Amino acid sequence: MAELPGTDAPEPSGDSPAPRAWLTRNLVLLSAISFLQDTASELLYPILPIFITAVLGAPAAVLGSIEGLADGISAIVSPFAGRAADRLGRKPLIANGYGLAAVGKLLIALATAWPTVLVARCVDRLGKGVRGAPRDALIADGVLAAQRGRAFGFHRAMDTSGAVVGPLIGLAAYEVLDHRIRPLLWIAVIPALLSVGLVAFVRDPRRDRVRMLSGEAAKNHSTRPEAAAQAPLPPTFRRVAGILTVFSLVNFPDALLLLRLHAIGFSVAMTILAYASYNVVYALFSYPAGALSDHLSRARIYAVGLAFFSLGYIGLGLTRSTSLAWVILCAYGMFAACTDGVGKAWVSSLVGPALQGRAQGIYQGLTGMAIVFAGVWAGLLWHGSGVVPLLVSGTVAGLFALWLFVAPPDRPRVGAMSTPLR
């Protein structure tokens, strides 16, 4: 029987041997790869602004432009990478994506002027755009739709654990190496290269199947594999992706939140430790939130995350207490825990196996580009302390949380031929 693009059944593969076997070999490997890559990225994240402005002498405007351009490239590339993953297989794109990220970190370590950092960050984020959708599609390939919440939650927990380990390694090395930044850049290259090496052990059963079907299609003068990849995305997916993209227009980059902590009175060391604390909460609760979304409505778990987003932004906008701000930032970690992996599981459950890469690519590309725009408008309205954009975003997020909780966009419409999806 031909598969329907909007169906929720997982594609049979060698990586899904039993209904309860959600912790697949690929999931474990991809989670370890993400852990290593995020350790490298987040080791750099808190010190990169200092390196660009203090060491290389670039103005603050250059820092914002570098990050905005890099994130924009990642968002633009994601849909194309997702479509290519459905046609050609996942592993080649995953390998190239992590390879580009490692090259980007190597270029940063070699940089003696800020234009080199610009190129390096663009190469790094290009790698993120190339690998993100194919990797998430490969995770979905081996797991039943009803268990994808815990699968993506596990992956996010491992990925974010790297965001805890990376800054702590960076802080410790910063103190041991007498506050020298350059050696830290070389330390970050090591886990990035290790992550690339692990990709060799990932299996891509879909790539073999695509080759087999393409060969059969050529013999029979059929275009069935191409037709499957070109099938339209279901209306429910378009509705959900559209709503989450609109929300992302108020979800500005976390670098601005760190800037708010500095305005409140956090030192550099306090900011790094607070950021690590946020990631501890994110990592600890990603799997429970994902697993819970397998049993309850994914839309409502996402709504809970938006409620924490609202609390975090409004709280950081109103407080001047460093202690309270630290607690609020930790609570804000629940936003990421309840939305990142849950959002990917939600999207994967709205399309069939032939469209996983395209769906993830479009979702990640649209929301990523929206976050870039959010960073632009928030930066323009920042004016020192950033209270106005924080309060605006927090209020809008609270309204979105109420909307998703009361009227989930994936709820079957009266008279429509659809199956309830979580």
Secondary structure by P-SEA (a helix, b strand, c coil): ccccccccccccccccccccccccaaaaaaaaaaaaaaaaaaaacccccccccccccccaaaaaaaaaaaaaaaaaaaaaaaaaaacccccaaaaaaaaaaaaaaaaaaacccaaaaaaaaaaaaaaaaacaaaaaaaaaaacccccaaaaaaaaaaaaaaaaaaaaaaaaaaaaaaccccaaaaaaaaaaaaaaaaaccccccaaaaaaaaaaaaaaaaccaaaaaaaaccccaaaaaaaaaaaaaacccccaaaaaaaaaaacccaaaaaaaaaaaaaaaaacaaaaaaaaacccaaaaaaaaaaaaaaaaaaaaccccaaaaaaaaaaaaaaaaacaaaaaaaaaaacccccaaaaaaaaaaaaaaaaaaaaaaaaaaccccaaaaaaaaaaaaaaaaaaaaacccccccccccccccc
